[in-house]
């Protein structure tokens, strides 16, 4: 458990973005909220690659997609299920950018 503390902290931040952040958004702030959650997913994907040395970091996009699905039924409707795929893609893009940053910093 202690060896995965960094990854757990990143997942807790992502959970906050999926479940707590929508509580503070008004009905007219929906697009801004979706943009901020999408942007945070990319940034957290970059961070997890840069700070983590464990193999579990490669499962991050799958975790994010699965963690978003219950929030669809809490805050949105079934038509928002497609966003779980977008979060899979955006976290993968974030991990790719983070890998590039990691390689550049390593040299």
MDAnalysis code that builds the backbone (N, CA, C; Angstrom):
import MDAnalysis as mda
import numpy as np

u = mda.Universe.empty(321, n_residues=107, atom_resindex=np.repeat(np.arange(107), 3), trajectory=True)
u.add_TopologyAttr("name", ["N", "CA", "C"] * 107)
u.add_TopologyAttr("resid", np.arange(1, 108))
u.add_TopologyAttr("resname", ["UNK", "UNK", "UNK", "UNK", "UNK", "UNK", "UNK", "UNK", "UNK", "UNK", "UNK", "UNK", "UNK", "UNK", "UNK", "UNK", "UNK", "UNK", "UNK", "UNK", "UNK", "UNK", "UNK", "UNK", "UNK", "UNK", "UNK", "UNK", "UNK", "UNK", "UNK", "UNK", "UNK", "UNK", "UNK", "UNK", "UNK", "UNK", "UNK", "UNK", "UNK", "UNK", "UNK", "UNK", "UNK", "UNK", "UNK", "UNK", "UNK", "UNK", "UNK", "UNK", "UNK", "UNK", "UNK", "UNK", "UNK", "UNK", "UNK", "UNK", "UNK", "UNK", "UNK", "UNK", "UNK", "UNK", "UNK", "UNK", "UNK", "UNK", "UNK", "UNK", "UNK", "UNK", "UNK", "UNK", "UNK", "UNK", "UNK", "UNK", "UNK", "UNK", "UNK", "UNK", "UNK", "UNK", "UNK", "UNK", "UNK", "UNK", "UNK", "UNK", "UNK", "UNK", "UNK", "UNK", "UNK", "UNK", "UNK", "UNK", "UNK", "UNK", "UNK", "UNK", "UNK", "UNK", "UNK"])
u.atoms.positions = np.array([
    [0.817, -1.192, 0.000],
    [0.000, 0.000, 0.000],
    [0.866, 1.264, 0.000],
    [1.943, 1.255, 0.807],
    [2.795, 2.430, 0.887],
    [3.507, 2.724, -0.421],
    [3.738, 1.696, -1.219],
    [4.463, 1.931, -2.455],
    [3.592, 2.560, -3.544],
    [2.289, 2.600, -3.340],
    [1.385, 3.184, -4.329],
    [0.713, 4.464, -3.824],
    [1.325, 5.143, -2.866],
    [0.723, 6.342, -2.277],
    [0.547, 7.442, -3.319],
    [1.537, 7.664, -4.166],
    [1.451, 8.723, -5.182],
    [0.287, 8.467, -6.130],
    [0.133, 7.234, -6.570],
    [-0.943, 6.890, -7.485],
    [-2.305, 7.049, -6.824],
    [-2.401, 6.686, -5.548],
    [-3.669, 6.806, -4.823],
    [-4.047, 8.273, -4.649],
    [-3.071, 9.124, -4.386],
    [-3.356, 10.556, -4.249],
    [-3.888, 11.123, -5.564],
    [-3.287, 10.733, -6.679],
    [-3.759, 11.190, -7.989],
    [-5.187, 10.707, -8.231],
    [-5.491, 9.457, -7.892],
    [-6.851, 8.936, -8.076],
    [-7.853, 9.647, -7.173],
    [-7.446, 10.018, -5.967],
    [-8.343, 10.758, -5.072],
    [-8.634, 12.142, -5.644],
    [-7.634, 12.791, -6.200],
    [-7.859, 14.093, -6.846],
    [-8.826, 13.939, -8.017],
    [-8.654, 12.871, -8.798],
    [-9.554, 12.632, -9.928],
    [-10.974, 12.337, -9.434],
    [-11.095, 11.574, -8.362],
    [-12.422, 11.325, -7.778],
    [-13.080, 12.629, -7.340],
    [-12.295, 13.513, -6.754],
    [-12.811, 14.828, -6.371],
    [-13.361, 15.560, -7.588],
    [-12.623, 15.502, -8.698],
    [-13.077, 16.189, -9.911],
    [-14.356, 15.560, -10.475],
    [-14.511, 14.266, -10.353],
    [-15.695, 13.596, -10.894],
    [-16.920, 13.720, -9.998],
    [-16.742, 13.712, -8.673],
    [-17.884, 13.595, -7.773],
    [-18.162, 14.828, -6.925],
    [-17.155, 15.590, -6.545],
    [-17.376, 16.753, -5.697],
    [-17.523, 18.027, -6.533],
    [-16.710, 18.180, -7.540],
    [-16.738, 19.380, -8.371],
    [-18.103, 19.646, -9.005],
    [-18.811, 18.643, -9.521],
    [-20.135, 18.933, -10.101],
    [-21.164, 19.457, -9.098],
    [-20.953, 19.235, -7.820],
    [-21.875, 19.769, -6.818],
    [-21.871, 21.293, -6.788],
    [-20.756, 21.903, -7.147],
    [-20.615, 23.351, -7.085],
    [-20.887, 24.039, -8.415],
    [-21.144, 23.286, -9.440],
    [-21.421, 23.869, -10.755],
    [-22.926, 24.094, -10.903],
    [-23.265, 25.229, -11.432],
    [-24.665, 25.524, -11.680],
    [-25.122, 24.894, -12.989],
    [-26.406, 24.997, -13.292],
    [-26.912, 24.384, -14.526],
    [-26.353, 25.031, -15.795],
    [-25.956, 26.279, -15.723],
    [-25.406, 26.934, -16.911],
    [-23.902, 26.728, -17.042],
    [-23.284, 26.157, -16.036],
    [-21.839, 25.959, -16.043],
    [-21.439, 24.579, -16.549],
    [-22.319, 23.882, -17.207],
    [-22.064, 22.487, -17.576],
    [-20.875, 22.340, -18.520],
    [-20.790, 23.154, -19.540],
    [-19.686, 23.023, -20.498],
    [-18.346, 23.407, -19.860],
    [-18.348, 24.416, -19.042],
    [-17.125, 24.787, -18.339],
    [-16.667, 23.686, -17.394],
    [-17.630, 23.048, -16.737],
    [-17.309, 21.963, -15.826],
    [-16.722, 20.776, -16.590],
    [-17.321, 20.427, -17.712],
    [-16.816, 19.319, -18.520],
    [-15.411, 19.639, -19.015],
    [-15.172, 20.873, -19.435],
    [-13.844, 21.264, -19.899],
    [-12.817, 21.166, -18.777],
    [-13.158, 21.645, -17.586],
    [-12.213, 21.581, -16.476],
    [-11.924, 20.144, -16.050],
    [-12.920, 19.286, -16.050],
    [-12.693, 17.876, -15.711],
    [-11.817, 17.227, -16.781],
    [-12.076, 17.531, -18.036],
    [-11.269, 16.973, -19.133],
    [-9.824, 17.454, -19.027],
    [-9.637, 18.749, -18.768],
    [-8.295, 19.308, -18.633],
    [-7.567, 18.707, -17.434],
    [-8.264, 18.539, -16.325],
    [-7.624, 17.940, -15.148],
    [-7.242, 16.492, -15.400],
    [-8.024, 15.781, -16.206],
    [-7.694, 14.396, -16.535],
    [-6.398, 14.332, -17.329],
    [-6.224, 15.225, -18.274],
    [-4.978, 15.259, -19.046],
    [-3.798, 15.616, -18.142],
    [-3.967, 16.619, -17.305],
    [-2.882, 17.052, -16.431],
    [-2.521, 15.961, -15.422],
    [-3.520, 15.318, -14.834],
    [-3.235, 14.246, -13.875],
    [-2.596, 13.052, -14.562],
    [-2.958, 12.791, -15.810],
    [-2.296, 11.735, -16.570],
    [-0.829, 12.039, -16.782],
    [-0.520, 13.308, -17.055],
    [0.881, 13.701, -17.203],
    [1.624, 13.560, -15.880],
    [0.997, 13.984, -14.808],
    [1.640, 13.943, -13.501],
    [1.921, 12.511, -13.066],
    [0.975, 11.611, -13.292],
    [1.174, 10.238, -12.838],
    [2.334, 9.575, -13.559],
    [2.554, 9.916, -14.820],
    [3.703, 9.353, -15.537],
    [5.003, 9.940, -15.013],
    [5.011, 11.224, -14.729],
    [6.231, 11.893, -14.302],
    [6.653, 11.454, -12.898],
    [5.696, 11.292, -11.961],
    [6.082, 11.005, -10.582],
    [6.103, 9.520, -10.244],
    [5.461, 8.690, -11.015],
    [5.343, 7.279, -10.657],
    [6.364, 6.435, -11.409],
    [6.934, 5.489, -10.705],
    [7.859, 4.541, -11.330],
    [7.264, 3.136, -11.358],
    [6.052, 2.990, -10.878],
    [5.416, 1.679, -10.797],
    [4.700, 1.346, -12.098],
    [4.524, 0.072, -12.349],
    [3.831, -0.390, -13.556],
    [2.330, -0.110, -13.501],
    [1.781, 0.103, -12.302],
    [0.345, 0.330, -12.162],
    [-0.097, 1.609, -12.866],
    [0.829, 2.517, -13.137],
    [0.455, 3.778, -13.784],
    [-0.135, 3.562, -15.170],
    [0.179, 2.446, -15.791],
    [-0.352, 2.186, -17.131],
    [-1.825, 1.782, -17.096],
    [-2.338, 1.459, -15.926],
    [-3.759, 1.151, -15.777],
    [-4.586, 2.398, -15.471],
    [-3.941, 3.529, -15.320],
    [-4.623, 4.777, -14.960],
    [-5.773, 5.130, -15.908],
    [-5.600, 5.069, -17.239],
    [-6.737, 5.414, -18.109],
    [-7.943, 4.501, -17.909],
    [-7.710, 3.238, -17.646],
    [-8.824, 2.305, -17.422],
    [-9.519, 2.626, -16.102],
    [-8.727, 2.926, -15.055],
    [-9.314, 3.303, -13.768],
    [-10.189, 4.542, -13.922],
    [-9.708, 5.520, -14.657],
    [-10.447, 6.766, -14.820],
    [-11.768, 6.531, -15.547],
    [-11.734, 5.715, -16.581],
    [-12.964, 5.418, -17.313],
    [-13.987, 4.729, -16.417],
    [-13.531, 3.794, -15.624],
    [-14.436, 3.058, -14.735],
    [-14.942, 3.949, -13.606],
    [-14.080, 4.832, -13.078],
    [-14.486, 5.721, -11.994],
    [-15.507, 6.755, -12.446],
    [-15.511, 7.094, -13.711],
    [-16.461, 8.091, -14.198],
    [-17.870, 7.517, -14.353],
    [-17.999, 6.242, -14.621],
    [-19.307, 5.644, -14.926],
    [-20.341, 5.852, -13.824],
    [-20.036, 5.648, -12.528],
    [-21.076, 5.933, -11.519],
    [-21.507, 7.391, -11.469],
    [-20.606, 8.321, -11.780],
    [-20.993, 9.732, -11.756],
    [-21.986, 10.066, -12.865],
    [-21.990, 9.272, -13.923],
    [-22.971, 9.477, -14.998],
    [-24.380, 9.296, -14.448],
    [-24.561, 8.282, -13.632],
    [-25.893, 8.000, -13.100],
    [-26.246, 8.907, -11.926],
    [-25.256, 9.527, -11.301],
    [-25.519, 10.445, -10.194],
    [-25.841, 11.845, -10.703],
    [-25.038, 12.380, -11.610],
    [-25.175, 13.776, -12.034],
    [-25.754, 13.961, -13.428],
    [-25.580, 13.002, -14.292],
    [-25.945, 13.168, -15.695],
    [-26.988, 12.124, -16.060],
    [-27.177, 11.887, -17.353],
    [-28.042, 10.800, -17.791],
    [-27.229, 9.814, -18.627],
    [-27.871, 8.787, -19.120],
    [-27.158, 7.714, -19.819],
    [-26.438, 8.187, -21.079],
    [-26.863, 9.297, -21.629],
    [-26.199, 9.796, -22.837],
    [-24.774, 10.272, -22.548],
    [-24.435, 10.471, -21.282],
    [-23.084, 10.908, -20.924],
    [-22.116, 9.746, -20.766],
    [-22.567, 8.536, -20.980],
    [-21.669, 7.383, -20.869],
    [-20.532, 7.440, -21.887],
    [-20.752, 8.085, -23.004],
    [-19.713, 8.199, -24.021],
    [-18.517, 8.985, -23.492],
    [-18.749, 9.822, -22.488],
    [-17.653, 10.604, -21.913],
    [-16.619, 9.720, -21.220],
    [-17.010, 8.545, -20.777],
    [-16.022, 7.649, -20.165],
    [-14.965, 7.256, -21.197],
    [-15.369, 7.119, -22.452],
    [-14.386, 6.856, -23.506],
    [-13.501, 8.069, -23.753],
    [-14.088, 9.266, -23.672],
    [-13.294, 10.477, -23.848],
    [-12.270, 10.608, -22.729],
    [-12.655, 10.237, -21.514],
    [-11.700, 10.298, -20.409],
    [-10.618, 9.242, -20.564],
    [-10.947, 8.105, -21.144],
    [-9.941, 7.088, -21.450],
    [-8.926, 7.643, -22.448],
    [-9.425, 8.276, -23.492],
    [-8.549, 8.842, -24.525],
    [-7.744, 10.014, -23.969],
    [-8.390, 10.917, -23.239],
    [-7.671, 12.092, -22.754],
    [-6.638, 11.735, -21.693],
    [-6.914, 10.759, -20.848],
    [-5.891, 10.359, -19.879],
    [-4.744, 9.637, -20.575],
    [-5.044, 8.913, -21.645],
    [-3.965, 8.288, -22.424],
    [-3.109, 9.348, -23.106],
    [-3.736, 10.394, -23.623],
    [-2.988, 11.501, -24.229],
    [-2.133, 12.188, -23.174],
    [-2.696, 12.394, -21.988],
    [-1.926, 12.988, -20.905],
    [-0.738, 12.134, -20.515],
    [-0.934, 10.823, -20.506],
    [0.183, 9.932, -20.188],
    [1.245, 9.965, -21.283],
    [0.818, 10.094, -22.526],
    [1.770, 10.202, -23.634],
    [2.589, 11.488, -23.519],
    [1.926, 12.593, -23.231],
    [2.631, 13.861, -23.045],
    [3.575, 13.771, -21.844],
    [3.107, 13.144, -20.767],
    [3.948, 12.968, -19.592],
    [5.159, 12.104, -19.879],
    [4.998, 11.079, -20.712],
    [6.127, 10.233, -21.094],
    [7.159, 11.037, -21.886],
    [6.683, 11.886, -22.778],
    [7.599, 12.735, -23.557],
    [8.348, 13.688, -22.618],
    [7.641, 14.286, -21.672],
    [8.279, 15.190, -20.709],
    [9.293, 14.422, -19.873],
    [8.935, 13.220, -19.440],
    [9.842, 12.399, -18.636],
    [11.118, 12.055, -19.409],
    [10.983, 11.704, -20.671],
    [12.151, 11.363, -21.495],
    [13.036, 12.584, -21.701],
    [12.418, 13.736, -21.945],
    [13.200, 14.967, -22.137],
    [13.925, 15.340, -20.848],
    [13.268, 15.230, -19.707],
    [13.900, 15.567, -18.426],
    [15.003, 14.593, -18.075],
    [14.856, 13.350, -18.507],
    [15.837, 12.315, -18.186],
    [17.149, 12.543, -18.922],
    [17.091, 13.137, -20.112],
    [18.305, 13.375, -20.909],
    [19.099, 14.497, -20.393],
])
